[in-house]
Amino acid sequence: MATPIAGVGLSWPSKSSRRPFSNPSRSSRSSVKMAVSVEEKKKNFSIQKSEEAFDAAKELMPGGVNSPVRAFKSVGGQPIVIDSVKGSHMWDIDGNEYVDYVGSWGPAIIGHADDEVLAALAETMKKGTSFGAPCLLENVLAEMVISAVPSIEMVRFVNSGTEACMGVLRLARAFTRREKIIKFEGCYHGHADPFLVKAGSGVATLGLPDSPGVPRGATYNTLTSPFNDISTVENLFSTHKGEIAGVILEPVVGNSGFIPPKPEFLNALHSITRENGALLIFDEVMTGFRLSYGGAQEYFGMTPDLTTLGKIIGGGLPVGAYGGRREIMEMVAPAGPMYQAGTLSGNPLAMTAGIQTLKRLKEPGTYEYLSKITSELVQGIVDSGKRAGHAICGGYIGGMFGFFFTEGPVYNFGDAKKCDTAKFARFYWGMLEEGVYFAPSQFEAGFTSLAHSADDIQHTIAAAEKVFRKI
């Protein structure tokens, strides 16, 4: 049997260790229903309060937001301002209700504001919100992460995915005593200077700063390649022989839209890094515990040297982590000489939420359910788009998905940039009016959760059918 990756013509062997499908029954799923009919919702759709709040926010915060994509620049207009979330749904300050496929950009895999997670957090808060000292909860979550992720023998918790990627880059350089790193166009590894790089053309092109304020020296040792292009990687290793510390990538790209690896790509990267004494680094901030319990590396049967994590392991609270082989991780202070620290690292609240989330994900049928509903969602959207005469393709693995307004297939960021972003913007606003919240950019992956019900999926597909006929 093979698990299809819809819309891109790829498949991977299914893992014999996966449990048979069962529909996890949780009170958080299906307990939140659409409060009014679709037609009534559309008639009453207004975001006036959101617009007023955002206008005020622009005088207080740069661009009115604390993270750029929230400003809706990619789809036009002004963002909706969220008031509350529960399960698979969210409500804005105007009272509009949406089925949510952003999930706080990935962490809400068991659903928003889960009752069991909230109860555990309430108990933890009675003991305090921050210790700045070791706590037993760190041991518990560390053991869970180590037992789940194939590459991780030791782990260091931090406060964000960006911090995790900063730490793992420094560690790779310290361990190999080399400075150059290869990253892929369209892969996002946080906003640290070495990662904010435009992809160059040609095998010897060095990265150029992709943001004002990033000095050329910070990106001088960052080499770039198109995703799924092993020949460019081989040429980079040949040109910079003995200088490359490692290769870092999202094993499934989520920040250029959803782009899976070609079947041979990860194996080729594993071989070439081994042959050249470099480290293979999986940035699983997005894919960790989402594609499978052991992340992309378990799903694809590929063990990297180092891994970064975030999002899901904090259960909705700020968290990140990096880990790998013991001999590498023992370079990290205070065990070794590579310095990295954080006042709030291992925060008891984040540890608690992560522990409760991972416990839920270990239950039988979890990933089968995510795969089932995500498959139905993506296939339904793509089929609806094609019936309406639109060029569209899409894909999914587990609870992660994406679709592009192009014929496809999409193998890298260059392919993704050929999509019709203006059409996506029209589709986006149409879906918003129908009560469906996707990421406000064509170049962002979407996420399902255990809280998404069959009704949520069918409502979304029906809404897409209507919108596709209008745009």
N, C-alpha and C positions, 0 to 999 in steps of 0.2 A: 504493500500500500504506500501511497505517496500523499503528502499534504500539499495541495495546490496553492500557489501564490497567484491569486486571481489577477488577470489582466496583463501579466508579464511573461506568461508562457514558461515559468520555471516551476520545479518541484523539488522537494527534499524528502529523503526517506523519513517515514514516521518512526518515532522512537518506541521500541517495544516496552519500555518501562512506563509509558504513559498509561494512565488509568482509563478504564472505559467511561464513556460519557454518562454523566448523571446531572440532572438539573439541580444545582445547589438551592435549597429552599431557605431563604433568609427573609426575615420580616422587612429588611430595608429594601428588597426588590419588590416591585409591583405595588408597594404601599403608597407611592406618590402618583397620582393620576392627573391627567390634564384637567384643570379646574373648569374650563369652559370649552365649548365646541370650537373646532378649527375656524369655522366661518365667523363665529362671534369674536374669537381672538383676533382674527385679521381685521375685522371691522373696528375693533377697539384698540388696535395697535398704535401706540404712541410712545415716543422716547423723550418727551419734552423735559421731564425731570432729569434724565440722564444728560441731556444736552446742557441744561443749566448747571448741573454739577460739574461737568467737564469744562465748561467755560470758566468756572471758578477755579478749578484745579490747575488750569493753564497759567494762572497768576501765582500759583503756589509751588508748582513742581515743573521741571523742564518738560515741555510738551504735554503737561497735564498728567503724566503717568510715571511709574517707577520701573517700567520695562518697556522698550520701544514698541513691540508688536501690539501691545494693548491699545495703542493710539489709533488703530484702524487705518493707518496710512496706506496699506496695501489694497484696501477695499473702498476707500473714500468714506466721507461722512464722519460722524463722531461716535465714539464707543458707547455701548450701554454700560451702565454702572450697576454692579451686582449688589443686591441686598442680602440674599441668603441662598443656601444650597442644601439639598437633601437627596440622598439616593442618586438617581440619574438626572435629577432636575435642578434647575436654578431659577431664581426670580430676580428681576431687576427692580430698581427703586420706583419705576412706573407701575409695577405690579404685573408686568408681562412674565409669563412662564415659558421655559424652554427645556427641551430635551438636550442635555449637555454632552458633547463629544470632545470636549477639551480636557475635562477632568483635572483642572488646575495644572494643565500641561503634562498630565501623566500620572501623578501620584494617586489619584482617587480610583484605584483599580477595584476596590470593593464597594465603591460608592461614597458619595459625600456624607460627612457628618454621621458616620456609622455609629449606632447606639453603643456597641460594645467598646469601640475605640474611645468614644467620649466618656464612657463610664470609667475605663481604665485611666484616662487622663485626669479625670476628677480625683481619683484616689491618689495618683502620683502627685498632683498639685498640693495635696494636703501636707506632703513632706517637703515641698519647696519646688521652685521652678528652675533653679540653677545652683549647682554646687561649686563649680570651678575646682572639683576634686573628683577622684574616681568614685564611681557608683556601680553597684552590682548589675544594674540594667545593661551597662556597656558589655559586660561579659556575656549576658544572655543573647543580646542581638548579634554580637560578634560570633558566637558559636553557631547561631542560625545561618548567618551569611556564609561562614566558612564551610558548613556542611552542605550548603545549597550550590555554591558557585564553584565549578571544577577547578579554576585556576587559583583560587584564594586559599592560602595556608595561614596567612596572618592578614589582619585588616587594621587600617587606621581611619577613625571617623573624623569628619570635618563638618562644615556647615552648609556647603553647597556643592553643586556639580562643578562649578568653576574652580573652587578650592581643590576639589579632588583632582581635577586635570592639571592644575598648577603643581600640586604635590607629586603626581605621578611622572610628570615631565622632568622635574628636578631629580627625582629618584632614578629614572632611566639614565639620565646623564651622569649621575654620581656613580651608578653601578658599572656602566660601560666605560666611563672616563672619556666619553665622546660628547660632542655638542650638537650635531645636526639631527633634525627630526623630520620625518616625512608625514605630512597630513594630506587629506584629500579635499578637493574642491567641493564645497557644499556641506562638508562635515563641520559641525559646530562643537567646540570643546570649551565653551565659556568665553568670557571677555578678557582673559589675560593677554597681555601684549603679544607673546609668541604665536598665539592662535589666530589673531586678527590679521589674516593674510589673504590677499587675492591670489587665485591660482594662476600661475604663469604658463605660457606655452613654451614648448621645447624642453628637452631633457635636462638642461643645465640651468633653467631659470630659477633664480632665488625669489623668495616671497617679498612682496612690497607691502608696506603698511596699508591696512584697509580702513584705518580710522585716524583722523588728526589726533596728535598727542602720542601716537605710537612711534617711537624712534626707529630709524632704519636698523640700528644695531640690535634692537629687540627681536627683529624678524629675520635678520641676516642668515641665521642657521635653520630657518624653516623652509623646507623644500616641499613642493606641492605636485600633485598628480590628479588627473581625473579619477573619480571612483570607478571601479570595475575595469581599470586599465593597468594590467600587470606589466606590460611592456615598458611603460613609462617608469614604473617603479624599478624594474630591472636596470634601466638606463641610468636612473639616479644613483643606484648602488654602484654601478660601474664607474660613473663619473666621480663619485665621492667615496671611493673605496677606503674602508677603514675609518670613516668619519661619522657614520650615521649611528646614533644611539638607539633609535627605534622607529617604528611605524605605528602611528595612532590613528584609529578610525572608529566611526560608529559602524558596527557590523551590519546593521540595517540603518540606512540614513533616515533621519526623521526631521532634519532641519532644512531639507530641500524638498519637502514632501516625502512621501513614503517610497524609498528606493532600496530594494533588497540586493544582496550581492549575487553575481552570477555563481553557479555551482562550483566552478573551479577557482574562483578569486581568492577566497579565504585560505584554501589549501596552498595556493601559490604564495601568498604572503607568508604563511607559516614556514614554508620551505626556504624562501629567500632570506628571511630574517635569521633563521638557523644557520644557513650557509655563510652569512656575513657577520655573525657574532652580534647581531642587533636584537632588540626586544620587540615583541609584538604586543601592542597595547590595545585592548578593547575598551572604548568608551561606552559603557552600558548604563550610563545615567538614565537613558530613556528606555532601553530594551531590557535592562535587568529586572528579573521577576515579572516581566510582561509577556515575552514571547513564550517562556516556559519558566518553571520555578528556578531553574539554574541559568536563566537568561538566554541570550543568543548563543553563547558558547555551548550550552547544553543542547539547544535546539539543533544547531548545525554540527555538533560533535567535534568542535574545534577548541582546543585549550590554549589561550594566549599566555604570555608571561605575566602581564599585569592587567588589572581591570579597575575601571572607575565605576562607581555606583552613585545613585541619588534618588530623588523623587519617591519611589514606592517604599524604600527602606526607612523613610521618615513618616510614612502614613499621612502625609499632608502637612507635616511640620518641616522647617528648614533642616536639611541634612545632606551629607555627601560622604563618600568613603572611597578609599583606594586600597587595593590589596593584591597579593600575588604570592609567588614562591617565597618560602621562609628565608632562603639565602639572600634574596633581594630585599625583602622587607626589613631584615635586620640591619640594613643600612640607615634606617630612619631613627632619628634621635628620640629617646635617649639611648636606644640600643646601639646606635651607630652614629656616624658623623654628619649625616644629611639632616639639616635642621628644618623643622616645620612644626607649628604650634597653633593653638586656637583656644581662646577663653571659653567659648560655649561648645566646643567639640564634645560629643558624647552627652549632650544635654539630656537630662532624665525624661523630659516630655517627648522629645523626638525619639528617644530609645523606646519609650512605652508605646507610642503610636506605631513605630516600625515593627515591634514584636507582635502586637495584636494583628497588624495587617498580614505579616508573614504567616502567622498561625492560620488565618483564614485561607490564605492561598494554598496551604498544604492539604486542604480538605479534598476528598475525592471528587473528580468531575470539574474542578475549577477551570482548567485550561481548555478542556473539551467544550465547556459552555461558552467561554470567551471566543473560541475559534468558530463555533457554530453561529453565534449571533453576528459576529463580525463578517463572516462569509456571506450571510444573508443580507447584511446591510450593504456591503460593497457591491455584491452582484446585483442587488436591487437597484442601486443608484446608477451603476454603469449601464445596465439593461434599459432603464428608464431614459437615460440620456441618449443612448443609441437609437431607441425607438422614436425619439423626438428629433433625430437627425443631427445630433451633436457629435463632434469628435471627442471621445473621452476614453480613458483607460484607468484602471485602478488595481490595487493589490492589498493584501493583508497577511499578517502572521499573528496568530493568537489574538490579543486584544489591541493590536496596533494596525492602522490602515491609512490609506490615502488614495486620492484620485486626481488626475490631471486632465485638463481640457486640451488634449492632443491625442492623435491616433496611437502614439507610443510605438514600441515599448520605450520606457524611460530607464536608462541604465546609469545616468550620472546627471550632474547639475546642468551640463550643457544641453542635454535632452530636455530636462525639466523647463529650462528657460524658453523652449519653443512653444510652451502652452499658452493658451489665450487667457491672460490674467484679467483682461477687461470683462470677459464673459464670466469668469469666476466671481468677480465683484458683483455682477448682476445676480448671479446664482446665490451668492452669499446673502445679500439683502432680501432676496425672495424667500429664502429658507428661514431667515430671522423672523420675518413677518408671519411665517407659518409655524413658528414656535420651535425652531431647531437651531441650536448654537454650535457652529463649527469654528475652528480656528480662523481668525480674520486674515488669512494669507493663503494663497495657493501653495506656498512653499513650507507648509507645516503639516506634520502627520496628525491624525486623529486617534482617539482612544475610546474604547468601550470599557465597560465595567461589569462586575457581577450584579450591580443594581439595575442595569438595563434589562428591560422586559421585552417579551415578544411584541407587546403593544407599542413600546417605544420604537422598535425597529420598523414595524409596519407603518406607524404614523410618519416616520422619517421618509420611508420609501414613497408613500402616498404624497407627501409634501413635495418631494423631489419631482415626482411625475408632473404635478401641477406647475411647478416653477420651470421645468425644462420646456414645457409647451409655450411658456410666455417669453422666455429670454431669446 
